[in-house]
Amino acid sequence: MGKHEIVAKLRQVDVLVSQGRKVADAIRSIKVTEVTYHRWRSEYGGLKGDQVKRLKSLETENQRPRRAISDLTLEKLILKEAASGNF
């Protein structure tokens, strides 16, 4: 399930609660457990649609340097093994 869908479901619960439904009933109506709902609420509760897009963009940007570091570390280990004559 994507972040946009999660934010939409969180908003759906908010609307139902504002209409007088109990929180537990509203959570059941979006077909997730209360644990999942509270985890989502803590993670995405205050986000709006454009903020979700920005979060996804930042996560993608963050993956690139991590992947580069991982690749460089692997290359370093390979070169170290080759230099020690273990190949």
C-alpha positions as CSV (number, residue, x, y, z in Angstrom):
1,M,0.0,0.0,0.0
2,G,1.4,3.4,-1.0
3,K,1.9,6.4,1.2
4,H,-0.9,8.3,-0.5
5,E,-3.3,5.4,0.2
6,I,-2.3,5.3,3.8
7,V,-2.8,9.1,4.2
8,A,-6.2,8.8,2.5
9,K,-7.2,6.0,5.0
10,L,-6.0,8.1,7.9
11,R,-8.2,11.0,6.7
12,Q,-11.1,8.6,6.2
13,V,-10.9,7.6,9.9
14,D,-10.7,11.3,10.9
15,V,-13.8,12.1,8.9
16,L,-15.7,9.1,10.4
17,V,-14.7,10.1,13.9
18,S,-15.8,13.7,13.3
19,Q,-19.2,12.4,12.2
20,G,-19.6,10.7,15.6
21,R,-18.3,7.1,14.9
22,K,-16.1,5.5,17.5
23,V,-12.4,5.3,16.7
24,A,-12.3,1.5,16.8
25,D,-15.3,1.3,14.4
26,A,-13.7,3.8,12.1
27,I,-10.5,1.8,12.1
28,R,-12.4,-1.4,11.3
29,S,-14.1,0.3,8.4
30,I,-10.7,0.9,6.7
31,K,-9.9,-2.8,7.1
32,V,-6.7,-2.5,9.2
33,T,-5.8,-3.5,12.7
34,E,-5.6,-0.9,15.5
35,V,-1.9,-1.5,15.7
36,T,-1.4,-0.8,12.0
37,Y,-3.6,2.3,12.3
38,H,-1.6,3.7,15.2
39,R,1.7,2.9,13.5
40,W,0.5,4.7,10.4
41,R,-0.8,7.6,12.5
42,S,2.6,8.1,14.2
43,E,4.4,7.8,10.9
44,Y,2.1,9.7,8.5
45,G,-0.5,11.4,10.6
46,G,0.3,15.0,9.9
47,L,1.3,14.6,6.3
48,K,-0.7,16.1,3.4
49,G,-0.5,14.8,-0.2
50,D,2.3,17.1,-1.4
51,Q,4.3,16.3,1.7
52,V,4.0,12.6,1.0
53,K,5.4,13.2,-2.5
54,R,8.3,15.2,-1.0
55,L,8.9,12.4,1.6
56,K,9.1,9.8,-1.2
57,S,11.4,12.0,-3.2
58,L,13.8,12.4,-0.2
59,E,13.7,8.7,0.4
60,T,14.7,8.1,-3.2
61,E,17.5,10.7,-3.0
62,N,18.8,9.1,0.2
63,Q,19.0,5.6,-1.5
64,R,21.4,6.8,-4.1
65,P,24.3,7.8,-1.8
66,R,23.7,4.7,0.3
67,R,23.9,2.5,-2.8
68,A,27.1,4.3,-3.9
69,I,28.7,3.8,-0.5
70,S,27.8,0.2,-0.5
71,D,29.2,-0.3,-4.0
72,L,32.5,1.5,-3.0
73,T,32.8,-0.6,0.2
74,L,32.4,-3.8,-1.8
75,E,35.0,-2.7,-4.4
76,K,37.4,-1.9,-1.6
77,L,36.9,-5.3,-0.1
78,I,37.5,-7.0,-3.4
79,L,40.6,-5.0,-4.1
80,K,41.9,-5.7,-0.6
81,E,41.3,-9.5,-1.1
82,A,43.0,-9.3,-4.5
83,A,46.0,-7.4,-3.0
84,S,46.5,-10.0,-0.3
85,G,46.6,-12.8,-2.9
86,N,43.5,-14.7,-1.8
87,F,42.0,-14.9,-5.3
